[in-house]
Amino acid sequence: MLGAEWAGERTQPEIMEEAGSPRGSRLPWECFSAWLDGVCVVTFDLEIGQAMELVYPHNIHITEKEKTSICYLSFPDSYSGCLGDTQFTFRMRRSAGHKNSLHDAEKYNREAPVNLQRDTAHYFGYVYFRQVRDSSVKRGYFQKSLVLLSSLPYTNLFHTLLQLIAPEYFNKLEPCLEAVCNQIDRWPFPEPGHLLSLPIMGLVLQVKIPSQTDVIETNVATDHPKDRLDPPCHISSIHELDLFRSLQSVLMNLQLLWELVLLGEPLVIMAPSPTISSELVLALTGCISPLKFCSDFRPYFTIHDSEFKEYTTKTQAPPSLLLGVTNPFFIKTLQHWPHILRVGEPRVSGDLPKQVKLKKITKLKTLDTKMGKMEYFRLVT
């Protein structure tokens, strides 16, 4: 049973405490906006495809162009099938002229490590996608995504948050989302170097945001006895993935990949799912830590993205970009890129577009190493 706090109701002691505290002087949604830019719900519409069903809080400003991009990036774009629940991350450009009014953004960036600073030019999208059979739906499937938008690269924290929120939301819909957002608006502001307690849905997430003065530690594995969803829930790292799990399939070529990432070389990651694609891209950008990855990166990219023509043109050299894709169409479209890493084999079915042909590229030198079911190769012009 969910308590009063989860139901979005404040107890009298909480109200009295806040009345005499700095929290009482905060503007509505000020603390929420310090963590998240907003929460979006994307569903599948039979007539128009992916559609924005809900944006919360209702007063946040997202342009129509941004909404279109979010809709496409929130659904898996592959032929491997994604039945059940799928989590992944995307990153997209904000519209030109977007004004960021985040609380103490400059102060935060002065104190945070370079790899955890706010990215005011891009949105990070943390996605929880559910696809299950549902005979009551005309299409035969329930397909919906819950998306957290943020300027903060807190991958581990926000995906943990989604694991708590999304299953409840799919059952209880908007009232549940409203209660969660009100709870987040009562969180303390993100402050580097401080241990923070973040109450959510009857649990307390305990996290520490690193500061520039902290001793650098590499979190090789996040599956630690302290990381558990029991109150209080200790999250050992707000941003680091389990690097070994994410990179174990490419260990034999890790030195080569490290060099390519360090030099900002154009690199395509072709994966069978957005989960694998985004985790591998984020792990590669993080493997050069404490250095900041200064090139552009897209953990998950689709053919509907507004930068599609920019990245696939053959009239100019590929940009300094780390690109994660899942659609087999990119096998042909991006074959001119100098470095391609393919993880796993796409499940080619009768649904594969006729214009996509899987053929061996014989004019390019390749490094082809097999390890279990995974295949890696580097194309060199």
N, C-alpha and C positions, 0 to 999 in steps of 0.2 A: 504494500500500500504506500502511495506517495504522500509525503507530509505536506504541511502548509507551505513550506518554503518552495517545494517543487510545484505546488499548485499556483505559485505566483503571488501568494498572500503573505504579507509581512506581519510578523507578530508585534504586539505592543512594545516589548522591550527593544525590538529592532528599530521601530519608529522613533522611540524616545532617544535611543542611542544616536541615530542618524541626525536627529534634530539639533544636537549639540556637537556634531562632528563636521569635518570638512566635506563629507559626502553630501550633507544637506545643501551645500552651496554649488554643487555641480549642476550643469545644464542637462536637460533631458537628452539621453542617449550619448552624452559626452564620453562616459567611460566605455560604453559599448563600441563607439567609433574608434577608441584607442586600440581595440583588439580586432574588430571586424568592420569592414566597409558595408556589409549587409549579408543577408541570407536569401538565397533564391531557391525556388522550387521549379524544376523543369519537367514537363510531362510530354507524352507523345500524343499528338492530335492527328486523327486519321486524315484530315483534309490538308493541314499545313505542315505536318511532321513535328519536329521538336518545337515546343511552345513554352513561353514563360508563364507559369500558372500563378506565381506569387513572388513578391519581393517584400522583404521585411527588414527593418521597419518601413512603413509605407512612405515615409517622407525622404528616403534616400534618393539621390539622383544618379540614375544610370541611363546613358543615352541609348537610343534605339539600335545603333550600330553595336554597342557593347552588349546589349541584350541578345542580339542575333548571334554574336560570337559565343557568348556564354551558353546559349541553347545548344549549339553544335558541339562545343567542347565538353558538355556535360553528359554526352551519350557516347558509348563505345562505337568506334568507327572501324570495325574489323569483321572478318568472316569466321572468326574462331568461336563466336557465340559466347554470351556472358550471362547465362542463366544464374539466378541467385543474386547475391549481393557482391558488388564490386566497388573497391575504393581506388582512387587515383588522384593525381594532381595535374593541373594545367597552369600555364602562365600566359597572360595576354596583355597587349598594350592598352593603356587607358586612352580615351579620346583626347585629341588635342584641346588645350585650353582648360583641362580639368583642374579645378582648384582643390588642393588638399588642405583641410582645416583640422588636421589631427592635433590632439592635445600634446604639446611639448615635443613635437616631432624632431626638431633640431636638437633639443637637449638629449632625447633618446639616442639619436644617431651619434652624438659625441661620446656617449658612454658605452654603446653596444659595440661588439666586435664587427669588423667590416662585413662578414658573411651573414650577420643577423640584423643589419640596418634596414630601415623601411625602404621599400622600392616604390617611390611615389609616381613612377612612370608606368608601372605595370600592376595588374591584379594577379595575385595568386588565387587559384580556385581549388578548393579541397572538396572532392566529389564523393558522395555515397550514392551509387546507382543500384536500383533494385529492378530485376526483371524476373517475373514468375508467371506461370500459366494461370489464367483467370478466365473461366468460361463466361463470366458476366460481362466481360469487355468484348466489344465487337471484333477487335483484332486478335483476341485470344490470349493476350498477354497484358499484365500490369507492368508498365514501364515508367519509372519516375526517378528523378535525381534530386537529392538535397545538396546544395552547394554553399559552402562558406567562402565568402570573398574577403580578402585581407591584403594589406600591403606588407604584412609580416611573413617571413619564411619559416613559420613554426610548424613544419610538416608533421612532426610526431604528435605535438599537442593537439592540433586541430583534427587529425585523423582519429585520435583517441576520443576527442569530443564528439565526433560524428558517430562513432560506435555506440555512444550512449544516447545521442539525440535521435538519430535517423530511425531506428526500429520503433521508438515511441511515436515519432511523428507520423510514420506511415499508418499507424493504427488510430491516432487521435487527431491528426491534421492540425489546422491552424491554431486552435487554443493551446496545444502543446508547444508550438513554435513561439507563440507570444510569451508564454511563461518562461521558456528558456532564455529568450532575448532579454527579458526583464531581469532575470538572474545575472546574466553577463553584464548588464548595465550597473550592477552593484558590486562587480569585481573591483579590486584595486587597479590602478594604472600599471601597465607593464614597466617595471623599473629594473634595468640591468644591475646585477650584483645583489639582488634581494630575493629571499625565499618568500614566495607568494602562496597563499591559500585561496583556491578558486572553487567556491561551492557551486555544484550543479547537480540537479536531480537527486538530491539526497546523499551525494558523495562530495568529498572535498579533494580536488586535484591539487597536489602540492608540487610546485615547480620552482626552479631557479633559472632566471634569465642570466646567462653569462655576461660579464662586463669585459672591457678591454684589459683590465688588470688581472683577471683570473688566470690561473695556470691552465695552459692548453692541454686538454685531455681528449684523446680520440675514443669515441664510443664505438668499439668494434661490434659489440652485441648489446642490444637493448633488452633482450629477454632475460631480465635479472629478477631474482626473488623479490626485490623491492618494487618492481613494476607490476602492480596488480590492481584490479578494479575492486578493491575492498576499501572502505573508509578507514583512514585517509589513503588516497591513491597517490603513490609517489611516482612521478615521471622523471626518470633520471636525465633525460635530455629532451628539450622542447623541439629540437629541430633535426637531430641526427637520426638517420635510418640505421638499421642493422646492416652495416657496410659489408660484412662477410656474406650475409644472406643475399644481398643485392648484387654483389660482384663475384660470387663464387663460380658462376658459369663462364666468366671471362678472365679467370685468374692467370691463365697461360699467356694472355695478351695484355695483362694489366699494365706492365711497364710501357708498352707502346701506347696504350690508351692514355696513360698519365701524361706522357710527353705531348700527345695531340691536344689534350685539354689545357695543359700548361701553356702551350704555344697559341692557343685560340684557333686551331685549325678547324675548318668546316667538317663536321662529323654527323652522319645520320645513324640513328639507332632504329632498326626495323624489328619490331616485336609483335607477337601474336595478340597482345592485349594492352590496353592503356595502363594497367597496373604495372606490368613488367617494364613497359616503355618509360613511364614517369619515374619509377624507382631507380632504374638504371641511369637515366639522365641526371637525376638529383644526386645519386651516389658518385657519379663521375665529377660533377661540379664540386662536390664536397671533398673529394679525395686529395685535392691540392691544398686544403685548409692547413694553416691559417691564412694562406693567400686567398684573395677574393677572385672568383671567376669573373673577369671583366667583360667577356664577350656576351652575346645574347644567347639565350637558351629557351627552348620550348619543350617541357617534359612530355607534352602530348599535343600533336598537331594534326589537323584534319584538312581535307581538300576544300572545305568551305571557309577556311580562314581567310581573312582579308589580306594577309601577306602571302597567300599561295602563289600568285604570279611572281611576286618579288623573289621568292625563294627558289622557284622552279625554272626561272628563265635561263636559257642557254646563251644569251647574248652577252652576258657578263659573268665574271667569276663568282662562284658561290660565296655568300657572306660568311664572316666569322661567326659561326652559329653551331650550337649543339641541338640537334633536332630529333625528337622522338615521334615515330609514326607507327601506325598499325595497318593501314589500308594497303593491300597488295598493289594498288595502282601506283604507289610511290616507287615500287621496284623499277618500273620503266621510267617514270617521270624524273627521278633523282639519280639515274645511273651515271650522269656526268659528274656527280660530286666526287671529290678525290678520296674521301674516306667513308666507308660504309661498314657498319657492324650489324649483322643479322643474328638475332637470338631466336632460336626455334624456327620451325617451319610453319608457314601459314596453312591453315586447313582449307585447301582449295575445294570448293564444291560447285554445284551447278549454278549457284547464285553469283559466281565470279563474273564481272563484266567481260564481254568478249574482247574488248580492246586491251585487256591486261593479259599478257602472255609471259609465262615463266620460262625464260630461256637462259642458257649459260652465256655469260659475256666473255667471248674469246679474245677480244682485242685488248683486254686489260690484264695486267699482271695481278694475280691474286695470292693472298696468303690464306689458305684454307685449312683450318685445324678443327677436328671434331673431338668432342668430349661429351660422351653420353649422347643425349638427344639434341645438344646445342651445337650450332654451327657459327663460326666467326670468320669473316674475311675482310681484308683491307684492299681497296682498289686504289691503285696508283697510276696516275696518268703518265 
